[in-house]
């Protein structure tokens, strides 16, 4: 009888232990999604740059190849509520407009090549709405974001009339994108988004998450 009771207790205990282990694993897995009061640092590179493709030159100039590096982005994001986070963004873009300046001389028309070194430094604020609660994914953190960016643009040889000049512009541009993070671990994730942004339509990169006492 004693042996039977011991065996019965063991059989009852095993499912309870299994349920506890499952609960622990589920809680651990769900740490991969967006967390309120956490801070996320993001670094990314951009592709399909509007600044390089959609620009104009005055009469007497013609467009050439645009050379340089791809845009670089950094962002610090804080989980404000269970679904909304706010982020401070920074962008850095350096490239060269290789234009041609057309002249007419005594011997006929000729061209001079103009290298317009361009640097764009951007900073902005963006709000993100996280959709993980609707999709119920344990690793994906899908989101949509909207905000604005202030851009400081410096040209070394901006086409102006029949010559060139150093020029500095300040522009305000919108930010409207949809994207997602995929968490490789509780703290690290890969990142990608697509949408309206003056410096890049698509950006991909990596993220690192930091916890405060309130987010644990």
N, C-alpha and C positions, 0 to 999 in steps of 0.2 A: 504493500500500500504506500509506504514511504517512497519507494522507487517510482511508483506511478505518479505521485504528486510532484516529485522533483521533475520528472519528464514533462508533465503538464505545464508546470511553471516555465520551463525552458521554452516550450513551444509557444507560449503566450508572449514571452519576452522578446523572442527573435523578431516578430513583425514590428514591435514597438521600436526596437533598435534600428531596424531598416527604415522606418518612417522618420526617425530622428536624423539619420544619415542623409536621407533624401532631402529633408528640409534644409540641412546645412549646405548641401551641394546646390540646391536651388537658390538659397540666399547668396551663396558665393557667386553663382553664375549671374544672378541679376545685378551684381555690382558692376557689370560691364556696361550698363545703360547710363543715361544721363542722371546725375545726382545733384540735388539742390545744395547750395552753399559750397560746392566744390569749385576749384579754379582750374581752368584748362589753358595750357600754353600750346599754341599751334604755329608751326612753320610750314610754308607751302610755296610752290612754284606755279606760275601762271602760264597759260597758253591761249592763243588767239587774242592778241593784243590790239585793241582798237586804236591806240595812239600810233601804232606803227603802220596800220593798214588804211585807216580813214583820215587822211590829211590832205591838204591842198597846198599848191604853190602858185604864186602870182604869174602873170604873163611874163615871158622871158626866161622862165625856169621850167625844167621838166624833172619828173620824179626818176629816181634811180633805186637801187637795192637798199634795203634797210638792214643793217648789221648790228650785232650786239648780243647781250645776254638776255635770258628770259626774266620776267619780273619775279621778284621775291616778296613774300608776304609774311607778316608775323601778327599774332593776335593773342591778347589775354582776355579770357572770358570767365565771367563769374555767374554761377547758378543762383539767380535771384529768387525764383519760386520753383515749384515742382515742374513747371513746363516752360518757363521763360528765363533766358539768360541774357546778359548784356556784355558787349565786348568792345575793347579799344583796339583798333586795327592800325597797322602800319604797312605801307607798300613802298618798294624801291625799284625803280626801273631805269636802266641806262642803255642807250643805243645810239646809232648814228644814222641820220638821213644823208644818203649819198646822192645829192642832187646835181643837175647840170645847169649851168648858167649860159644862156645862149647870147652870142654877140654877132655883130656884123662888122667886119673890117674891110680894109681896102682890097683884100684878096678874097672876100666873100664871107659867108657865115662860119663861125667856129664856136666851140664849147669850152668852158672852163668848169672843172669839177669842184663842187663845194661840199665839204664834210661838215654837217651841222650836228655837233655832239649835243645830245639831249639827255637831261637828267630829270626824273620825276620822283619827287618825294611826297608821299601821301599819308594822311592821318585822319581817322574818322571814328564814329561811334555807330554801333549796330546792335539791334535787338534780335534775338533768335527765339523761335517757338519750336520746341522739341516735340516730336510726334511719337515717341516711343510708347506712350500710354495707349495710343490708338492701334499701333501695329503689334505690340506685345512681343518684341524681339529681345532676346537676352544678350545679344552682342552688338546689334545695330543701334545707333543713335541718329535717326533721321531728323532733319530740321529744315525750317525755312527762315531766312533772315532778311531784314530791311534796315537801311540806314543811309548815311551820307558820308562823303569823304572830301576833305579839303586838299587840293593838289597844288604843290609848288613846282612849276615847270621852268627849267632853264634851258635856253637854246644858245649855242655858241655862235651860230651863223644863220640867223633866221632870215629867209628871203623877204626883203622889204624894198619895194620899188624896183630899181635896177641895180641894187646892191644887197649886202647882208649886214646884220647888226646883232649884237648880243641882246637877248630879250628874256624877260622873266614874267611869267603869267601865273595868276592864281585862279583856279577854277573850283567850283563846287559840283560834285557829281553824285548821282544816286547809286545805291548798292541794293540789289534785289536778287537773292540767290536761293537755291534749294540744294541740299547736300546731305551727307551722312558720314558718320564715323563708324568704323568697325573695330571693336576692342579686341586686341590680341591678348591682353591681360587686363587686370583691374585698373592699371594706370596708363597703359600705352595703347594707342589706336592709330590706324591709318585713316586718312581724311580725303574727301573730294567734294567739290561742289560745281554747279553750273548755273549761269544766269547772267544778269545785267551788271556789269562792272566795267568802268572805263579802261582799266588796265589789263584785265584778263577775263574772258568768258568762262574759261575752265581753270580750276586750280586744284592741285593735288599735293598732299604732304603728310605730315605725321603730327601727333598730339601727345602731350604728357599731362596727366591729371594729378592735382594735389588736393589733399583733404584738409579741412579745418575740423575742429572739434564738433562744430554744429552739423557737419555733413556726415559724420560717422554714426 
